[in-house]
Amino acid sequence: MAVEASRPVLPRHVRMHFDPHRGAWALLSPEKVLWPDEISLAILRRCDGRARVAEIARDLAREYGADETEVRADVLAFLQDWSDRMVVRL
């Protein structure tokens, strides 16, 4: 379950890869290729196993000039969804 204290990380079987033909980043996992949008990519890049969800949300809110409470809710929902897909570990 994604909570503010979670320290999300990409599992060993998942990696980010830049596809020069599409000019886009992909998240590669066995039998899956996901194409994150700009905001998803900003979250995924911070999933290093050290940063807590609350810290990730705070940084993103500052970077995008958005309300931290709303960003935190969006980040939690995103991470829970991608954890359910088994491409992020909480």
C-alpha positions as protocol buffer text, in pm:
chain_id: "A"
residue {
  index: 1
  type: MET
  ca { x: 0 y: 0 z: 0 }
}
residue {
  index: 2
  type: ALA
  ca { x: 138 y: 340 z: -98 }
}
residue {
  index: 3
  type: VAL
  ca { x: 173 y: 573 z: 200 }
}
residue {
  index: 4
  type: GLU
  ca { x: 363 y: 897 z: 253 }
}
residue {
  index: 5
  type: ALA
  ca { x: 647 y: 714 z: 428 }
}
residue {
  index: 6
  type: SER
  ca { x: 693 y: 462 z: 143 }
}
residue {
  index: 7
  type: ARG
  ca { x: 1029 y: 469 z: -32 }
}
residue {
  index: 8
  type: PRO
  ca { x: 944 y: 359 z: -386 }
}
residue {
  index: 9
  type: VAL
  ca { x: 1203 y: 192 z: -604 }
}
residue {
  index: 10
  type: LEU
  ca { x: 1207 y: 22 z: -943 }
}
residue {
  index: 11
  type: PRO
  ca { x: 1250 y: -354 z: -901 }
}
residue {
  index: 12
  type: ARG
  ca { x: 1561 y: -517 z: -1043 }
}
residue {
  index: 13
  type: HIS
  ca { x: 1364 y: -655 z: -1337 }
}
residue {
  index: 14
  type: VAL
  ca { x: 1249 y: -306 z: -1444 }
}
residue {
  index: 15
  type: ARG
  ca { x: 1460 y: -45 z: -1617 }
}
residue {
  index: 16
  type: MET
  ca { x: 1412 y: 286 z: -1788 }
}
residue {
  index: 17
  type: HIS
  ca { x: 1526 y: 311 z: -2149 }
}
residue {
  index: 18
  type: PHE
  ca { x: 1530 y: 603 z: -2391 }
}
residue {
  index: 19
  type: ASP
  ca { x: 1403 y: 505 z: -2737 }
}
residue {
  index: 20
  type: PRO
  ca { x: 1574 y: 741 z: -2983 }
}
residue {
  index: 21
  type: HIS
  ca { x: 1336 y: 645 z: -3265 }
}
residue {
  index: 22
  type: ARG
  ca { x: 1032 y: 760 z: -3068 }
}
residue {
  index: 23
  type: GLY
  ca { x: 1220 y: 1027 z: -2876 }
}
residue {
  index: 24
  type: ALA
  ca { x: 1059 y: 896 z: -2558 }
}
residue {
  index: 25
  type: TRP
  ca { x: 1140 y: 707 z: -2240 }
}
residue {
  index: 26
  type: ALA
  ca { x: 1006 y: 358 z: -2187 }
}
residue {
  index: 27
  type: LEU
  ca { x: 983 y: 147 z: -1876 }
}
residue {
  index: 28
  type: LEU
  ca { x: 1093 y: -204 z: -1967 }
}
residue {
  index: 29
  type: SER
  ca { x: 984 y: -506 z: -1769 }
}
residue {
  index: 30
  type: PRO
  ca { x: 954 y: -872 z: -1868 }
}
residue {
  index: 31
  type: GLU
  ca { x: 666 y: -894 z: -2115 }
}
residue {
  index: 32
  type: LYS
  ca { x: 576 y: -524 z: -2061 }
}
residue {
  index: 33
  type: VAL
  ca { x: 673 y: -194 z: -2214 }
}
residue {
  index: 34
  type: LEU
  ca { x: 517 y: 115 z: -2061 }
}
residue {
  index: 35
  type: TRP
  ca { x: 545 y: 464 z: -2208 }
}
residue {
  index: 36
  type: PRO
  ca { x: 520 y: 711 z: -1918 }
}
residue {
  index: 37
  type: ASP
  ca { x: 411 y: 1068 z: -1982 }
}
residue {
  index: 38
  type: GLU
  ca { x: 614 y: 1365 z: -1858 }
}
residue {
  index: 39
  type: ILE
  ca { x: 465 y: 1369 z: -1507 }
}
residue {
  index: 40
  type: SER
  ca { x: 489 y: 991 z: -1468 }
}
residue {
  index: 41
  type: LEU
  ca { x: 851 y: 1008 z: -1576 }
}
residue {
  index: 42
  type: ALA
  ca { x: 921 y: 1282 z: -1321 }
}
residue {
  index: 43
  type: ILE
  ca { x: 784 y: 1056 z: -1048 }
}
residue {
  index: 44
  type: LEU
  ca { x: 963 y: 743 z: -1170 }
}
residue {
  index: 45
  type: ARG
  ca { x: 1299 y: 921 z: -1186 }
}
residue {
  index: 46
  type: ARG
  ca { x: 1267 y: 991 z: -814 }
}
residue {
  index: 47
  type: CYS
  ca { x: 1193 y: 627 z: -725 }
}
residue {
  index: 48
  type: ASP
  ca { x: 1542 y: 550 z: -598 }
}
residue {
  index: 49
  type: GLY
  ca { x: 1452 y: 371 z: -274 }
}
residue {
  index: 50
  type: ARG
  ca { x: 1581 y: 663 z: -66 }
}
residue {
  index: 51
  type: ALA
  ca { x: 1320 y: 936 z: -117 }
}
residue {
  index: 52
  type: ARG
  ca { x: 989 y: 906 z: 65 }
}
residue {
  index: 53
  type: VAL
  ca { x: 663 y: 968 z: -119 }
}
residue {
  index: 54
  type: ALA
  ca { x: 611 y: 1286 z: 86 }
}
residue {
  index: 55
  type: GLU
  ca { x: 952 y: 1417 z: -29 }
}
residue {
  index: 56
  type: ILE
  ca { x: 883 y: 1326 z: -392 }
}
residue {
  index: 57
  type: ALA
  ca { x: 550 y: 1508 z: -378 }
}
residue {
  index: 58
  type: ARG
  ca { x: 705 y: 1814 z: -215 }
}
residue {
  index: 59
  type: ASP
  ca { x: 978 y: 1833 z: -480 }
}
residue {
  index: 60
  type: LEU
  ca { x: 731 y: 1793 z: -765 }
}
residue {
  index: 61
  type: ALA
  ca { x: 495 y: 2055 z: -618 }
}
residue {
  index: 62
  type: ARG
  ca { x: 782 y: 2303 z: -603 }
}
residue {
  index: 63
  type: GLU
  ca { x: 908 y: 2214 z: -951 }
}
residue {
  index: 64
  type: TYR
  ca { x: 565 y: 2249 z: -1113 }
}
residue {
  index: 65
  type: GLY
  ca { x: 429 y: 2528 z: -891 }
}
residue {
  index: 66
  type: ALA
  ca { x: 137 y: 2311 z: -779 }
}
residue {
  index: 67
  type: ASP
  ca { x: -48 y: 2251 z: -453 }
}
residue {
  index: 68
  type: GLU
  ca { x: 148 y: 1998 z: -248 }
}
residue {
  index: 69
  type: THR
  ca { x: -163 y: 1828 z: -107 }
}
residue {
  index: 70
  type: GLU
  ca { x: -300 y: 1762 z: -456 }
}
residue {
  index: 71
  type: VAL
  ca { x: 38 y: 1647 z: -585 }
}
residue {
  index: 72
  type: ARG
  ca { x: 78 y: 1409 z: -290 }
}
residue {
  index: 73
  type: ALA
  ca { x: -262 y: 1250 z: -361 }
}
residue {
  index: 74
  type: ASP
  ca { x: -174 y: 1212 z: -730 }
}
residue {
  index: 75
  type: VAL
  ca { x: 169 y: 1065 z: -654 }
}
residue {
  index: 76
  type: LEU
  ca { x: 21 y: 816 z: -407 }
}
residue {
  index: 77
  type: ALA
  ca { x: -243 y: 706 z: -659 }
}
residue {
  index: 78
  type: PHE
  ca { x: 14 y: 676 z: -937 }
}
residue {
  index: 79
  type: LEU
  ca { x: 256 y: 473 z: -726 }
}
residue {
  index: 80
  type: GLN
  ca { x: -19 y: 242 z: -602 }
}
residue {
  index: 81
  type: ASP
  ca { x: -133 y: 181 z: -959 }
}
residue {
  index: 82
  type: TRP
  ca { x: 217 y: 112 z: -1086 }
}
residue {
  index: 83
  type: SER
  ca { x: 292 y: -103 z: -781 }
}
residue {
  index: 84
  type: ASP
  ca { x: -17 y: -309 z: -865 }
}
residue {
  index: 85
  type: ARG
  ca { x: 132 y: -351 z: -1214 }
}
residue {
  index: 86
  type: MET
  ca { x: 452 y: -475 z: -1043 }
}
residue {
  index: 87
  type: VAL
  ca { x: 679 y: -214 z: -1199 }
}
residue {
  index: 88
  type: VAL
  ca { x: 732 y: -11 z: -878 }
}
residue {
  index: 89
  type: ARG
  ca { x: 811 y: -157 z: -538 }
}
residue {
  index: 90
  type: LEU
  ca { x: 684 y: 33 z: -232 }
}
